[in-house]
């Protein structure tokens, strides 16, 4: 009899489990717009089922009711979830399923209506954000439901973070209203953090304060961490880089700890109050950097677990240091302890929930966010008080310095008054001597200027010499390159000048050079134009901001004027002609001016080869 009773109990348990596994959520006329589905979820974990067909073939006994407390903790997990909805209401509805854990790596989703597969897709933060069926920070799925519909959902979940799967069924209007409220809340929270961080950074830049620099780094890294925690960073900062999701939270936690230790060292002035705590802060900051580097090659769950434990330990350490300094009378440490108490409690509670040490019916991030808000407000007030104290101390130092300066000024004025009377005669003598010296220096300067000018002039022709030409062409080349204006160079050579020297003597040749130089100075009237004797019977002319047409016109005018010069020597008229090579380009580099000289010289020799007494514009064919 006892055996039969036990068999009956087993049969009842079997059918109870089976019926529970098949028990759907009924959508009726007055069903609420927001329904948590935790009590309707069934989960199974096994290694041999890797496809939907295998899962559907699993016996009902292997499906267990979803237990949120058992899903706490950060670890790599792989499980299947199923639930069903039965639409009994006469009015169709547009419904939305929201998965309120934005850090799930991979969800393989199947939606059946009866036995018909309506939809199948993969989603999660291991895919680019644009692959989501609805672009939202939460994982969402929208579908329409009408009377007599029976919806069956199968989800395969793989994740290396927290495996909690809070699913909520919403009417579409209710979800978007709730999402709007959360967006305002998250936007306000992140906006305040960002504003405090940027303000602290600006103060750090203006005041060159390390305290504000570290606090700005701490707040900005925490802001990015909060944005990542809410899924906003994945949506707006790196939507196409899902790999960033594996590194963001652990790396930002390590970075925040580093800045927190450095900021705490400065704000509690441990350098002056406790050398042991100063060393502990700096070692802890270095360990935070080391933890960041170690976490990069580790898998996500291991790195995140390490950082959560490190944050909890760091919170306790900083709380201990602030309390120890506060009991010693450190005013800033008292405020720090009050602000950090909220942060420590929030970090400990959230860390314990994430690690599965506490099983509260509360989102794991909520205590941390509350503690962070309290801590940031108090730390901002703390920095403002310290900044004001430093400002008052500086003002006091300035007032003391002004008082000392006033006394020193009075003593100095008295000494100067005594000295003025004794040195009045000496001042007059110095003034007379100084006047004589200034006159001598002025005369010397004028003589020096004349000598300098003479070194730039060709002594025979009176035009600029080769050294002046070289200096000027470099300067005009830079102007041409900067203003993108053409620079023209004319190379002028007297035809058969050797014959003049041989026939009439070198003095006649000198006379011809002077006559040509005088004519060139008369023709070129712009202040920026330069005529120089390039060497022997050659002259070089620089025409800034002059194009090819203008340069050719000037060259042709020079050629005609010189061919009509009335030069005579010993009663004999000397007929002079010149050949001129022209180049005009916009200078592009320092070396380009040398190239222009070579091209003008080639054009000159082309003019000579073609019969002399003519102007030639450079063309590449002359090469």
Beta strands, then each sheet from edge to edge (+ up, - down):
strand 1: 25-27
strand 2: 34-36
strand 3: 42-44
strand 4: 64-65
strand 5: 77-87
strand 6: 93-99
strand 7: 106-113
strand 8: 116-123
strand 9: 139-145
strand 10: 150-159
strand 11: 167-171
strand 12: 486-494
strand 13: 530-535
strand 14: 538-544
strand 15: 567-569
strand 16: 572-574
strand 17: 578-586
strand 18: 615-617
sheet 1: 1+ 5+ 3- 4+
sheet 2: 1+ 5+ 10- 7+ 8-
sheet 3: 2+ 11- 6+ 9-
sheet 4: 13+ 14- 12+ 17- 18-
sheet 5: 15+ 16-
end
